[in-house]
Amino acid sequence: MARTIQSLERAAAVLRLLAGGERRLGLSDIASSIGLAKATAHGLLRTLQQEGFVEQDASSGKYQLGAELLRLGNSYLDVHELRARALVWTDDLARSSGESAYVGVLHQRGVLIVHHVFRPDDSRQVLEVGAMQPLHSTALGKVLAAYDPVAHNEALDAGFAAITDRTVVDPAAFDRALDTIRARGWAGDIGETWDGVASVAAPILDRRRMPVGAVGITGAVERMQEDGELRPRLIAAVRDCARSVSRDLGSGRF
């Protein structure tokens, strides 16, 4: 049986107690409820307070859940709402384009795939939900970096590894590419991440018109390109899908 980390278990017990009982609890109530010495409970609460997971009322000295938990909870809900809103539209995108469709969000200096619709043919494919993609070379990543300053900084911090001989590795060139992406509303990746593979992606905006993710398609270069350029029909399909998901999230037209 796998061993657990006792301090994490105790911290989780404190958070569950604060979430399920009275709005605010004193140190003695918390310590007795979870069977800890006051000194131990106080140490846990102090650490949780430093991380923003717990707040202490200045007048009463009692503890309550902190704003950081709310932020994390909203992030979890945002991702699940994004995926739920994208289900029908990405199915349509995969069917109309004939390619695999993806929804990605910023996560730990990369793009986390939160939804994947298989290419509508009989080929063997692997579900990529939970996979990570680079920010600097993929269409999904470049869209996020173009529209989200946090993603842009994460891309710079992560560095520009040369994945293929077409990968952009110069930060100045990367920033120029992001200017182009913002001007036209979509990003492309032709062999920058995988040889012989191309992608198109567009941003998904929430009701505040803030970028919450990106949607795109990926396929073989010979299917995605026409006369050396990404097919306009596929670009239009991706942008239409992004607009539809954004509209369902409440952002309106963009």
DRENDO-1510 file (C-alpha; in Angstrom, 1 decimal, always signed):
<recs>
REC; n; res; u; v; w
REC; 1; MET; +0.0; +0.0; +0.0 .
REC; 2; ALA; +1.4; +3.4; -1.0 .
REC; 3; ARG; +2.5; +5.6; +1.9 .
REC; 4; THR; +0.8; +8.9; +2.4 .
REC; 5; ILE; +2.4; +12.2; +3.5 .
REC; 6; GLN; +0.9; +13.0; +6.9 .
REC; 7; SER; +1.3; +16.7; +6.7 .
REC; 8; LEU; -0.7; +16.8; +3.5 .
REC; 9; GLU; -3.4; +14.6; +4.9 .
REC; 10; ARG; -3.7; +17.0; +7.9 .
REC; 11; ALA; -3.7; +20.1; +5.7 .
REC; 12; ALA; -6.5; +18.5; +3.6 .
REC; 13; ALA; -8.5; +17.7; +6.8 .
REC; 14; VAL; -8.2; +21.4; +7.8 .
REC; 15; LEU; -9.5; +22.6; +4.5 .
REC; 16; ARG; -12.4; +20.1; +4.4 .
REC; 17; LEU; -13.3; +21.2; +8.0 .
REC; 18; LEU; -13.4; +24.9; +7.0 .
REC; 19; ALA; -15.3; +24.1; +3.8 .
REC; 20; GLY; -18.0; +21.9; +5.5 .
REC; 21; GLY; -18.7; +23.6; +8.8 .
REC; 22; GLU; -19.1; +27.1; +10.1 .
REC; 23; ARG; -17.8; +29.9; +8.0 .
REC; 24; ARG; -15.1; +30.7; +10.5 .
REC; 25; LEU; -13.5; +28.5; +13.2 .
REC; 26; GLY; -11.0; +29.2; +15.9 .
REC; 27; LEU; -7.7; +27.4; +16.5 .
REC; 28; SER; -9.1; +25.3; +19.4 .
REC; 29; ASP; -12.1; +24.2; +17.4 .
REC; 30; ILE; -9.9; +23.2; +14.4 .
REC; 31; ALA; -7.4; +21.3; +16.6 .
REC; 32; SER; -10.0; +19.3; +18.5 .
REC; 33; SER; -12.1; +18.5; +15.5 .
REC; 34; ILE; -9.2; +16.8; +13.6 .
REC; 35; GLY; -7.4; +15.5; +16.7 .
REC; 36; LEU; -4.3; +17.6; +16.6 .
REC; 37; ALA; -2.3; +19.4; +19.2 .
REC; 38; LYS; -2.8; +23.2; +19.1 .
REC; 39; ALA; +0.8; +23.8; +18.1 .
REC; 40; THR; +0.5; +21.4; +15.2 .
REC; 41; ALA; -2.7; +22.8; +14.0 .
REC; 42; HIS; -1.3; +26.3; +14.3 .
REC; 43; GLY; +1.7; +25.4; +12.2 .
REC; 44; LEU; -0.6; +23.9; +9.5 .
REC; 45; LEU; -2.8; +27.0; +9.5 .
REC; 46; ARG; +0.2; +29.3; +9.3 .
REC; 47; THR; +1.5; +27.5; +6.2 .
REC; 48; LEU; -1.9; +27.4; +4.6 .
REC; 49; GLN; -2.3; +31.1; +5.3 .
REC; 50; GLN; +1.0; +31.9; +3.7 .
REC; 51; GLU; +0.0; +30.1; +0.5 .
REC; 52; GLY; -3.4; +31.9; +0.4 .
REC; 53; PHE; -5.5; +28.8; +1.1 .
REC; 54; VAL; -6.6; +30.0; +4.5 .
REC; 55; GLU; -7.3; +33.5; +5.8 .
REC; 56; GLN; -7.5; +34.7; +9.4 .
REC; 57; ASP; -10.0; +37.3; +10.6 .
REC; 58; ALA; -8.1; +40.2; +12.2 .
REC; 59; SER; -10.8; +40.9; +14.9 .
REC; 60; SER; -11.8; +37.4; +16.0 .
REC; 61; GLY; -8.6; +35.5; +15.1 .
REC; 62; LYS; -10.8; +32.8; +13.5 .
REC; 63; TYR; -9.9; +31.1; +10.2 .
REC; 64; GLN; -11.7; +30.7; +6.9 .
REC; 65; LEU; -11.0; +29.5; +3.4 .
REC; 66; GLY; -8.8; +31.8; +1.4 .
REC; 67; ALA; -9.0; +33.4; -2.0 .
REC; 68; GLU; -6.4; +31.1; -3.6 .
REC; 69; LEU; -8.8; +28.1; -3.2 .
REC; 70; LEU; -11.5; +30.1; -5.0 .
REC; 71; ARG; -9.0; +30.9; -7.8 .
REC; 72; LEU; -8.1; +27.2; -8.2 .
REC; 73; GLY; -11.7; +26.2; -8.1 .
REC; 74; ASN; -12.7; +28.7; -10.8 .
REC; 75; SER; -9.8; +27.4; -12.9 .
REC; 76; TYR; -11.1; +23.9; -12.6 .
REC; 77; LEU; -14.6; +24.9; -13.4 .
REC; 78; ASP; -13.4; +27.1; -16.3 .
REC; 79; VAL; -11.6; +24.1; -17.9 .
REC; 80; HIS; -14.6; +21.8; -17.6 .
REC; 81; GLU; -17.0; +24.5; -18.9 .
REC; 82; LEU; -14.6; +25.1; -21.8 .
REC; 83; ARG; -14.5; +21.4; -22.6 .
REC; 84; ALA; -18.3; +21.0; -22.3 .
REC; 85; ARG; -18.9; +24.0; -24.5 .
REC; 86; ALA; -16.5; +22.7; -27.1 .
REC; 87; LEU; -17.8; +19.2; -27.4 .
REC; 88; VAL; -20.3; +19.7; -30.2 .
REC; 89; TRP; -18.3; +22.3; -32.1 .
REC; 90; THR; -15.1; +20.3; -32.2 .
REC; 91; ASP; -17.0; +17.2; -33.4 .
REC; 92; ASP; -18.3; +19.3; -36.2 .
REC; 93; LEU; -14.8; +20.7; -36.9 .
REC; 94; ALA; -13.2; +17.2; -37.1 .
REC; 95; ARG; -16.0; +16.1; -39.4 .
REC; 96; SER; -15.9; +19.1; -41.7 .
REC; 97; SER; -12.1; +19.3; -41.9 .
REC; 98; GLY; -11.4; +15.5; -41.9 .
REC; 99; GLU; -8.6; +16.1; -39.3 .
REC; 100; SER; -8.1; +15.6; -35.6 .
REC; 101; ALA; -9.4; +18.5; -33.5 .
REC; 102; TYR; -7.9; +19.6; -30.2 .
REC; 103; VAL; -8.7; +22.0; -27.4 .
REC; 104; GLY; -5.7; +23.2; -25.3 .
REC; 105; VAL; -5.1; +25.4; -22.3 .
REC; 106; LEU; -2.0; +26.9; -20.7 .
REC; 107; HIS; -0.5; +24.7; -18.1 .
REC; 108; GLN; +3.0; +24.6; -16.6 .
REC; 109; ARG; +4.9; +26.3; -19.4 .
REC; 110; GLY; +3.1; +24.3; -22.0 .
REC; 111; VAL; -0.2; +23.5; -23.7 .
REC; 112; LEU; -2.4; +20.9; -21.9 .
REC; 113; ILE; -4.7; +19.0; -24.2 .
REC; 114; VAL; -8.1; +18.9; -22.5 .
REC; 115; HIS; -10.2; +17.6; -25.4 .
REC; 116; HIS; -9.4; +15.6; -28.5 .
REC; 117; VAL; -11.7; +14.4; -31.3 .
REC; 118; PHE; -10.3; +11.7; -33.6 .
REC; 119; ARG; -9.8; +12.2; -37.3 .
REC; 120; PRO; -13.0; +10.8; -38.9 .
REC; 121; ASP; -11.5; +7.8; -40.7 .
REC; 122; ASP; -10.6; +4.2; -39.9 .
REC; 123; SER; -6.9; +4.9; -39.1 .
REC; 124; ARG; -5.6; +3.8; -35.7 .
REC; 125; GLN; -5.3; +6.8; -33.4 .
REC; 126; VAL; -4.3; +7.4; -29.7 .
REC; 127; LEU; -6.3; +9.7; -27.4 .
REC; 128; GLU; -4.1; +12.6; -26.4 .
REC; 129; VAL; -6.2; +14.2; -23.6 .
REC; 130; GLY; -3.7; +15.0; -20.9 .
REC; 131; ALA; -0.8; +15.3; -23.2 .
REC; 132; MET; +1.5; +18.4; -23.1 .
REC; 133; GLN; +2.6; +20.4; -26.2 .
REC; 134; PRO; +5.2; +23.1; -26.5 .
REC; 135; LEU; +4.1; +26.8; -26.4 .
REC; 136; HIS; +6.7; +28.0; -28.9 .
REC; 137; SER; +6.3; +25.6; -31.8 .
REC; 138; THR; +2.6; +24.4; -31.9 .
REC; 139; ALA; -0.3; +26.3; -33.4 .
REC; 140; LEU; -2.2; +25.9; -30.1 .
REC; 141; GLY; +0.7; +27.2; -28.1 .
REC; 142; LYS; +1.5; +30.2; -30.3 .
REC; 143; VAL; -2.2; +31.3; -30.2 .
REC; 144; LEU; -2.1; +31.2; -26.4 .
REC; 145; ALA; +1.2; +33.1; -26.3 .
REC; 146; ALA; -0.2; +35.7; -28.7 .
REC; 147; TYR; -3.4; +36.5; -26.8 .
REC; 148; ASP; -2.4; +35.7; -23.2 .
REC; 149; PRO; +0.5; +37.7; -21.6 .
REC; 150; VAL; +1.0; +35.0; -19.0 .
REC; 151; ALA; +1.4; +32.4; -21.7 .
REC; 152; HIS; +3.8; +34.6; -23.5 .
REC; 153; ASN; +6.0; +34.9; -20.4 .
REC; 154; GLU; +5.8; +31.2; -19.9 .
REC; 155; ALA; +7.0; +30.6; -23.4 .
REC; 156; LEU; +10.0; +32.9; -22.9 .
REC; 157; ASP; +10.8; +31.2; -19.6 .
REC; 158; ALA; +10.5; +27.7; -21.1 .
REC; 159; GLY; +13.0; +28.6; -23.8 .
REC; 160; PHE; +13.0; +27.8; -27.5 .
REC; 161; ALA; +14.2; +24.3; -28.1 .
REC; 162; ALA; +14.9; +23.3; -31.7 .
REC; 163; ILE; +12.4; +20.4; -32.1 .
REC; 164; THR; +12.7; +20.2; -35.9 .
REC; 165; ASP; +14.8; +22.2; -38.3 .
REC; 166; ARG; +11.8; +24.5; -38.8 .
REC; 167; THR; +11.2; +25.4; -35.2 .
REC; 168; VAL; +11.5; +29.1; -34.4 .
REC; 169; VAL; +14.3; +29.4; -31.8 .
REC; 170; ASP; +14.9; +33.2; -31.8 .
REC; 171; PRO; +12.7; +35.2; -29.2 .
REC; 172; ALA; +12.6; +38.2; -31.5 .
REC; 173; ALA; +11.4; +36.2; -34.4 .
REC; 174; PHE; +8.8; +34.5; -32.1 .
REC; 175; ASP; +7.4; +37.9; -31.0 .
REC; 176; ARG; +7.2; +39.0; -34.7 .
REC; 177; ALA; +5.2; +35.8; -35.4 .
REC; 178; LEU; +2.9; +36.6; -32.5 .
REC; 179; ASP; +2.2; +40.0; -34.0 .
REC; 180; THR; +1.1; +38.3; -37.2 .
REC; 181; ILE; -1.1; +35.9; -35.3 .
REC; 182; ARG; -2.9; +38.7; -33.5 .
REC; 183; ALA; -3.4; +40.6; -36.8 .
REC; 184; ARG; -5.0; +37.7; -38.6 .
REC; 185; GLY; -6.6; +35.8; -35.7 .
REC; 186; TRP; -5.1; +32.4; -36.1 .
REC; 187; ALA; -1.8; +30.5; -35.9 .
REC; 188; GLY; -0.1; +27.9; -38.1 .
REC; 189; ASP; +2.5; +25.3; -37.5 .
REC; 190; ILE; +4.0; +23.6; -40.6 .
REC; 191; GLY; +6.6; +21.0; -39.5 .
REC; 192; GLU; +7.8; +23.1; -36.5 .
REC; 193; THR; +6.9; +20.4; -34.0 .
REC; 194; TRP; +6.5; +17.2; -36.0 .
REC; 195; ASP; +8.1; +16.6; -39.4 .
REC; 196; GLY; +5.4; +16.2; -42.0 .
REC; 197; VAL; +2.6; +17.5; -39.8 .
REC; 198; ALA; +0.8; +20.8; -39.9 .
REC; 199; SER; -1.6; +22.5; -37.6 .
REC; 200; VAL; -4.0; +25.5; -37.4 .
REC; 201; ALA; -5.4; +27.0; -34.2 .
REC; 202; ALA; -7.5; +30.0; -33.1 .
REC; 203; PRO; -8.2; +31.5; -29.7 .
REC; 204; ILE; -11.2; +30.8; -27.5 .
REC; 205; LEU; -12.3; +33.9; -25.4 .
REC; 206; ASP; -14.5; +33.9; -22.4 .
REC; 207; ARG; -17.3; +36.4; -21.4 .
REC; 208; ARG; -14.7; +38.9; -20.4 .
REC; 209; ARG; -13.1; +38.5; -23.8 .
REC; 210; MET; -10.0; +37.0; -22.2 .
REC; 211; PRO; -8.3; +34.0; -23.7 .
REC; 212; VAL; -9.1; +30.8; -21.9 .
REC; 213; GLY; -7.9; +28.3; -24.4 .
REC; 214; ALA; -7.3; +27.5; -28.1 .
REC; 215; VAL; -8.9; +25.1; -30.6 .
REC; 216; GLY; -7.1; +23.7; -33.6 .
REC; 217; ILE; -6.7; +20.8; -36.1 .
REC; 218; THR; -3.6; +18.8; -36.9 .
REC; 219; GLY; -2.9; +16.6; -39.9 .
REC; 220; ALA; -0.4; +15.5; -42.6 .
REC; 221; VAL; +1.1; +18.4; -44.4 .
REC; 222; GLU; -0.1; +17.1; -47.8 .
REC; 223; ARG; -3.7; +17.3; -46.6 .
REC; 224; MET; -3.4; +20.6; -44.7 .
REC; 225; GLN; -1.5; +22.5; -47.4 .
REC; 226; GLU; -2.3; +23.7; -50.9 .
REC; 227; ASP; +0.3; +25.4; -53.1 .
REC; 228; GLY; +2.6; +25.6; -50.1 .
REC; 229; GLU; +0.1; +27.4; -47.9 .
REC; 230; LEU; -2.3; +26.2; -45.3 .
REC; 231; ARG; -5.7; +25.6; -46.9 .
REC; 232; PRO; -8.0; +28.6; -46.4 .
REC; 233; ARG; -11.0; +26.3; -46.0 .
REC; 234; LEU; -9.3; +24.7; -43.0 .
REC; 235; ILE; -8.3; +28.0; -41.5 .
REC; 236; ALA; -11.9; +29.3; -41.8 .
REC; 237; ALA; -13.3; +26.1; -40.2 .
REC; 238; VAL; -11.0; +26.5; -37.2 .
REC; 239; ARG; -11.8; +30.2; -36.8 .
REC; 240; ASP; -15.6; +29.4; -37.1 .
REC; 241; CYS; -15.3; +26.8; -34.4 .
REC; 242; ALA; -13.3; +29.1; -32.1 .
REC; 243; ARG; -16.0; +31.8; -32.5 .
REC; 244; SER; -18.8; +29.4; -31.8 .
REC; 245; VAL; -17.2; +28.1; -28.6 .
REC; 246; SER; -16.4; +31.7; -27.5 .
REC; 247; ARG; -20.0; +32.7; -28.2 .
REC; 248; ASP; -21.2; +29.9; -26.0 .
REC; 249; LEU; -18.9; +31.0; -23.3 .
REC; 250; GLY; -20.5; +34.5; -23.5 .
REC; 251; SER; -17.9; +36.5; -25.3 .
REC; 252; GLY; -20.0; +37.5; -28.3 .
REC; 253; ARG; -18.4; +38.2; -31.6 .
REC; 254; PHE; -14.7; +39.0; -32.1 .
</recs>
